Amino acid sequence: MPDRELSLDCTSPSGPRRAPPNRLARLAPLLLCLALPAAVSADQYDYQDRGDRSEGIRPRPVSGDDIALISARAAPVGGLTAAPPERMRLSFILPPDAAPERVRIAVRELDYRHYYWMDKVHGPTPWRSGAANAFHWPTREVLGWLFGRGLQPADLGAVVRLAGNDAPSPTERVALAVLSGDDAPVTVTDYLFTFKTNLPARLTCTLSAYEVAGTLWSKTFERVGAGRPFTCRVPVAALAAGKYLLRVDGWSLATNEPVLQEVRFTHDPALQ
């Protein structure tokens, strides 16, 4: 008697003992049934519109820039405990001369492993110039799942662009962001400016007061790997309130072409 045609019956993987031609064929329907729930549940973590933001896991973006700013945030990340936070807070101080409608926010991993991304953020009220602003979002929809897979809050970067453009630019103007897992004030110790380059490069970060000659701080990276993040960690203790310029310049080790990035920002000791 010929074997019966196999049917996909996820509720009854056993059945009459009429073996198919080989064991692999017999197991295939059961394995497919086991894989389906994981595939269906993973879709909810894809990058998508979530009302006040777009958030999720998305394909790795392709950058055509020689160098790009991917994060400008304060250290440390606040509110870290043994348990993952139920929500995250991003706060920033919008300078008086910045237009609220031009603010663009992105939060992402500093070094891609899970491909987390959040942008298109809309606060509950319009952003306020010359004041502290905050945005809260729940971790239960995406980040909680990633925290359970090894992602840490401190692995996240954030950039608050003030020029009305989501894309990186050779000349950036940003507001420094604070990330926290609760609403407790954060004592800021450093500013972390994180960049990526498309080619290996030798680069120097230099900090100066905006439109004022003289170097306040600098750090040289003898070799930055292509596609790898590197961070200019600027201590804030000695900074007076005011406008600053962070300049990253050097050259590609592959082509000897110059590499240049400038970031304007305002240091406000009230940031927390």
C-alpha positions in Angstrom: 0.0 0.0 0.0 1.5 3.4 -0.9 2.3 5.9 1.9 -0.3 8.5 2.7 0.6 12.1 1.7 2.0 14.0 4.7 -0.2 16.8 6.0 0.8 19.8 8.2 -1.0 19.0 11.4 0.6 21.0 14.2 -1.8 19.7 16.9 -1.0 16.0 16.3 2.6 15.3 15.2 2.3 11.6 15.9 -0.6 9.7 14.2 -0.8 6.3 12.4 2.6 4.4 12.2 2.9 4.6 8.5 6.4 5.9 8.0 7.3 8.2 5.2 10.2 7.3 2.9 12.8 8.8 5.3 13.1 10.2 8.8 13.8 13.8 7.5 10.6 13.8 5.6 8.7 12.6 8.7 10.1 15.4 10.9 9.8 18.3 8.4 6.1 19.1 9.2 6.8 19.1 13.0 9.9 21.3 12.6 7.9 23.7 10.5 5.2 23.9 13.2 7.8 24.6 15.9 9.3 27.4 13.8 6.1 29.2 13.0 5.4 30.8 16.5 8.9 32.2 16.6 8.6 33.8 13.2 5.2 35.2 13.9 6.3 36.7 17.3 9.4 38.2 15.9 7.4 40.4 13.5 6.2 42.5 16.3 9.7 43.7 16.9 10.3 44.9 13.4 10.8 48.6 12.9 7.4 50.2 12.5 5.2 53.2 13.5 4.3 53.0 17.2 2.2 56.1 17.5 4.6 58.7 19.0 7.7 57.2 17.4 9.0 54.6 14.9 10.9 51.9 16.6 12.2 48.3 16.2 14.7 46.2 14.5 15.6 47.3 11.0 18.2 46.4 8.3 21.6 48.0 8.8 21.6 51.4 7.2 24.1 52.0 4.4 26.0 55.3 4.8 27.7 57.0 1.9 29.6 59.4 4.1 33.3 59.2 4.9 32.5 59.9 8.5 29.1 60.2 10.3 28.0 61.3 13.8 25.9 58.5 15.2 25.5 59.6 18.8 26.0 62.7 21.0 24.9 61.9 24.5 26.0 62.3 28.1 27.5 59.7 30.3 26.5 57.9 32.4 23.2 56.3 31.4 21.0 56.9 34.5 18.7 54.6 36.3 20.6 51.4 35.7 19.6 48.6 38.1 19.8 44.8 38.1 16.4 44.6 36.4 15.8 46.1 32.9 13.9 49.4 33.1 10.2 49.4 32.2 10.6 52.6 30.2 13.4 54.8 29.0 13.8 58.6 29.2 15.6 60.8 26.7 16.1 64.4 27.9 17.8 67.4 26.3 18.0 71.2 26.7 16.9 73.0 23.5 19.0 76.2 23.1 17.0 79.5 23.0 17.9 80.1 19.3 16.9 76.6 18.1 13.6 76.0 16.4 11.5 73.3 18.1 10.0 72.1 14.8 13.4 71.3 13.4 14.4 68.8 16.2 15.1 65.3 14.9 15.8 62.5 17.4 17.3 59.1 16.8 18.3 56.4 19.3 20.3 53.3 18.2 22.9 50.9 19.2 26.4 52.3 19.2 27.8 49.1 17.8 25.3 47.0 15.8 24.4 43.6 17.1 20.6 43.6 17.2 20.0 46.5 14.8 17.8 48.5 17.1 16.6 51.9 15.9 14.1 54.5 17.0 13.4 57.8 15.3 10.4 60.0 14.1 9.8 60.9 17.7 6.9 63.1 18.6 6.7 64.5 22.1 3.4 64.7 24.0 3.7 68.5 23.7 5.8 70.7 21.4 9.5 70.9 22.3 10.3 74.1 24.2 13.2 76.4 23.2 15.4 77.5 26.1 14.1 74.7 28.4 14.6 71.1 29.3 12.6 68.6 27.3 12.0 64.9 27.8 10.6 61.9 25.9 9.6 58.7 27.6 8.9 55.4 25.8 8.0 51.9 27.1 10.5 49.0 26.8 7.8 46.3 26.6 7.4 46.8 22.9 11.0 46.3 21.7 13.8 47.1 24.1 12.6 44.7 26.8 12.9 41.8 24.3 16.4 42.9 23.4 17.5 43.5 27.0 16.7 39.8 27.5 19.1 39.0 24.7 22.1 40.8 26.0 21.5 44.5 25.0 22.3 46.9 27.8 20.9 50.5 28.1 24.5 51.8 28.1 24.9 50.2 24.6 22.5 52.8 23.2 23.4 56.0 21.6 21.3 59.1 20.9 21.5 62.1 18.7 19.2 65.2 18.8 19.8 67.1 15.6 18.7 70.7 15.4 18.9 71.4 11.7 15.6 69.7 10.6 17.4 66.8 8.9 17.5 63.1 9.9 20.6 62.3 7.9 24.2 62.8 9.0 25.9 65.9 7.7 29.6 67.1 7.6 28.5 70.0 9.8 26.1 69.1 12.6 24.3 71.1 15.2 23.0 69.0 18.1 21.6 69.2 21.6 23.3 66.8 24.0 21.0 64.0 25.1 20.7 62.2 28.4 19.4 58.6 28.5 18.0 57.1 31.7 15.9 54.2 32.8 14.0 56.4 35.3 13.2 60.0 36.0 15.9 60.6 38.7 18.4 63.3 37.8 21.6 62.2 36.2 25.0 63.7 37.2 26.7 64.2 33.9 30.4 63.5 33.9 31.3 63.3 30.2 29.9 64.0 26.7 30.3 61.0 24.4 30.5 61.9 20.7 30.5 58.6 18.7 31.3 58.4 15.0 31.8 55.8 12.3 33.9 56.0 9.2 33.6 54.0 6.0 37.4 53.6 5.6 40.2 53.1 8.1 41.5 56.4 9.2 43.8 58.4 11.5 41.7 61.0 13.2 42.0 63.7 15.9 39.1 65.1 18.0 39.6 68.7 19.0 37.3 70.8 21.3 37.2 74.5 21.3 34.9 77.3 22.3 32.7 78.2 19.3 34.3 80.9 17.1 37.1 81.3 19.6 40.7 80.2 18.9 42.5 77.7 21.1 42.2 74.1 22.0 40.5 73.0 25.2 40.7 69.2 24.7 42.0 66.8 22.1 42.5 63.1 21.5 44.1 61.3 18.6 43.1 57.9 17.2 46.0 56.4 15.4 43.8 53.9 13.5 40.0 53.8 13.4 38.7 50.7 11.8 36.2 50.9 8.9 32.7 50.6 10.0 33.6 50.5 13.7 32.4 53.1 16.1 34.8 55.3 18.0 34.0 57.8 20.7 35.5 61.2 21.6 34.9 61.3 25.4 34.9 64.9 26.5 35.0 65.6 30.3 32.5 68.4 31.3 33.9 69.4 34.7 36.1 72.1 33.3 33.6 73.5 30.7 31.9 76.8 31.3 28.3 77.2 30.0 28.3 78.2 26.4 28.7 77.1 22.7 31.4 74.7 21.6 32.8 73.1 18.5 34.0 69.6 18.3 36.2 69.0 15.2 37.2 65.6 13.9 39.8 65.7 11.2 42.5 63.5 9.7 42.9 61.3 6.7 41.9 57.9 5.3 44.6 55.3 5.7 43.3 53.6 2.5 43.2 56.6 0.1 45.0 59.5 2.0 41.9 61.6 1.3 41.1 64.1 4.1 38.3 63.3 6.6 36.5 66.1 8.4 33.5 66.3 10.7 32.3 69.3 12.8 29.7 69.2 15.6 28.3 72.4 17.2 26.7 72.1 20.6 25.8 74.1 23.7 27.1 73.0 27.2 24.4 73.7 29.8 25.3 72.6 33.4 21.6 72.1 34.0 21.4 69.1 31.7 20.4 66.1 33.8 
